């Protein structure tokens, strides 16, 4: 049964690290604000991170999953369509992603070290959780992360991690990648394992080539359609990926 964790006093914050073991699981919900979201009629996404001191499963939630979490008080436990599983002892990362042409792939990768600079700035999140600020350049972007030193888990949203505390908020300088803190609950008996979906197991470099090919095909198609309507128009569409390879 899920139990909401409220960090209301300094005593709780002081005792919390001692209660963390490899078997304790926390569920962290993140959300993206409506401001700056360009998802047409779709609401901005929400995310769920299940983690303990060794493993983590990050999920991009569908609208139906978000509604189920809201109605059940945060107890959604099923796998989503897009997820990232990390295992710290083996430095393993498995990502389940969807390409531009809606083909699903399982990408087997390893954890990459992020060179964080931990700053002196601190602030409080909901529930009086004290977080510290850190900065790093990772996969093509500068990120700011707010992590909780009192929660000794080296995980975070998406592929961000490696700090001496759980990352509860993170965003890049352009605010195109944003994970804001929503809530934190404990699910002590929940086991963290990668979902049993292993479609098309490939490497990160192969997936990058697939994304490049599919995006190039889309751009060429868009250019041809524009030329059909405006044959005298000089067209050159450019594209790039925000997530550079490690």
Secondary structure, 3 states (H helix, E strand, C coil): CCEECCCCCHHHHHHHHHHCCCCCCEEEEEECCCCCCCCCCCCCCEEEEEECCCEEEEEEECHHHHHHHHHHCCCCCCCCCEEEEEECCCCEEEEEEECCCCCEEEEEEECCCCCCEEEEEEEEEHHHEEEEEEEEEECCEEEEEEEECCCCCCCCCCCCCCCCCEEEEEEECCCCCEEEEEEEEECCCCCCCCCCCCCCEEEHHHHHHHHHHHHHHHHHHHHHHHHHHCCCCCCCCCCCCCCCCC
